[in-house]
Amino acid sequence: MQKEHTEIWKDRRHILWFPITFDKYWISDGRLYCRHGFIRQQEHECLLYRILDVSLTRGLLNRLCGTGTVTLKTTDESDSTLILKNIKNSKQVKDTISNLVEEERSNKGITGREILTTGGFEDFDGDGDPF
């Protein structure tokens, strides 16, 4: 029996206002997925609580077409920066991702100091606590 996956959000990269590309983005089960390509597909997955920073870029053409680019900085070594290019309702998506990140951190009991470094913790004084 397979677990039911709940998609919170999904979109694809737009050209002008047309979603006619093979770049797809979606959020499901505490993860953000990015799939690129048609012949050679690549899929990236990032746990939401590993996202450190969310930013939005909207040029004039983006504003006219109702799109924008959301850039995510993460603690993931393989994908330290994820870019959701030319997505619709980009301001709402940015706000939704920010809220979901905080919710995931709260649900997992993760505090700010547990996500400060990407290379793991160093035990500076030998007591098991990096600080």
Secondary structure, DSSP 8 states (H G I E B T S, - for coil): ------EEEEEE--BTTB--SS-EEEEETTEEEEEE-SSS-EEEEEEGGGEEEEEEE--HHHHHHTEEEEEEEES-SS-SEEEEEEEETHHHHHHHHHHHHHHHHHHHT--GGGGS-SS----SSSSS---
